[in-house]
Amino acid sequence: MANPNFPLINNVFVLMLENHSFDNLLGFSGITGIDAETGGPTTINGLSGSESNTYEGNSYTVEPGAPWSMPADPGHEFPDTLLQLTGSSQAYDPATGYPPVNNSGFARDYAGGAPAGQAQDIMKCFSAGQLPVLNALAREFAVCDHWFSSLPGPTCPNRFFVHAGSSGGLDHSPDTAQILAWETVEGMNFQNGTIYDQLRTKYDNGFRIYHDVKGFATDAFPSVAQLKGISSPWCHALNNFAADVADPAYDACYTFIEPSYGDVVGNTYKGGSSMHPMDDVTRGEALIKEVYEAIRKSPHWPKSLLIIIWDEHGGFYDHVPPPPAVAPGDPTLHGSMNRFGFDFKQYGVRVPAVIVSPLIPKGTIDHRLYDHASVLATLHSLFLTDPMTERDRNANSLEDLLLKLQAARTDALSTLPNPADSGSVVPEAPATNMALPANQGNLPIFLHAALRADLATATTPEETAAIQTEFSQIETRGDAGAYMNKVADKIGTPV
């Protein structure tokens, strides 16, 4: 299955979590190690403790001891991120491109929607002791401290970049009306397809997709199932992952893993494993531990690569200004996708990236530039797939990290520390009124995946029309939950 010119890696695993900046999770980690390029001693590009934002005459300085979960979801849509990165409430002007970036507006943006007196929370960052799992992996293998989200905006378009090297022009979180206007039974397509299209053509078992299932309506519909060629029913539940990867015959060269996003319908995001800011981060730590230990104990460990990344920054402060980016160069899929006229020549906020393989020397720190298209560039190097856009064509591959050792290490941790005890309890009922609109946050992403699964069951034009009509009538969060549960039952994957 591996590239005959690079036989060291047979299996690449990617776990993509939610909504945290690099500084928020690792800024106070104090990690030291060896430079990935030079081999000399180096230090992670973290926080000194003096970094700050100013808003209404008050200075908000970074400090350790972040809350386990946030009382309000920090803004991370395109306009929020523009304010956070530039410190200005100016609108984006396609004629002049992205304004100069100085990372000065995070406190100002959060203060506009946070509970009174809690603007400081956006500047608080986790201590190493709060995240023992992540810090153990970062110290044991490699941490990339210049990995940026692929655009300065929200979850959905950033996740598309890891699959296609593009968002098809999408620069915001879509609503259900837009989704219905775009949607056919084929799903979201891109001019040059997705990495799954290539792997499906090139290998008999080129990829697998796993998703964590915690019993929420959205758990039956991983967000990757928005894509053409990906179907919710044949995505695998994560509770089968350890047993599957323990099988010597496991031959998927690429495995993509999605967390549970928790109570998306209720808009609390509680109880999942995605590390969403409103949920307890320790549940995401438990997911990282579960995935790592399953691979570490498997017969595939010696030739494996695990990439752990976060889709975007979630509104949290980071001190490193993101640089300009290479635009993908592919056309916008649908006119309404490009709401702000964004040209994709600017990276988003820096996010954590931990790269795990027994072929990586312990304590590696990589200061080179990466974004989510680097996952694709790495797959192109290892499995001889082809670039899909100018973004992944020009992205740095992680291949060089795997060339430092002559053989796989045998001393890597077999188990990780347990997550910290946050003392949090999952609420028994959603905190949000089910009569509130469905077109908020990430809920439309999962509705899109459910619609695709529903349309796939139609056998006549009349059935297709009926499904589209039903979807168009979804107005409230209660409607959305009922619809997703109905489709999950119809396709035989109840949560």
Secondary structure, 3 states (H helix, E strand, C coil): CCCCCCCCCCEEEEEEECCCCHHHHHCECCCEEEECCCCCEEECCCCCCCCEEEECCEEEECEECCCCCCCCCCCCCHHHHHHHHHCCCCCCECCCECCCCCCCCHHHHHHCCCCCCCHHHHHEECEHHHCHHHHHHHHHCEEECCEECCCCCCHHHHHHHHHHCCCCCCCCCCCHHHHHHHCCCCCECCCCCCHHHHHHHHCCCCEEEEECCCCCHHHHCCHHHHECCCCHHHCEEHHHHHHHHHCCCCCCCEEEEECCCCCCCCCCCCCCCCCCCCCCHHHHHHHHHHHHHHHHCCCCHHHEEEEEEECCCCCCCCCCCCCECCCCCCCCCCHHHCCCCCCCCECCCECCEEEECCCCCCCEEECCCEECHHHHHHHHHHHCCCCCCHHHHHCCCCHHHHHCCCCCCCCCCCCCCCCCCCCCCCCCCCCCCCCCECCCCCHHHHHHHHHHHHHCCCCCHHHHHHHHHHHHCCCEHHHHHHHHHHHHHHHCCCC
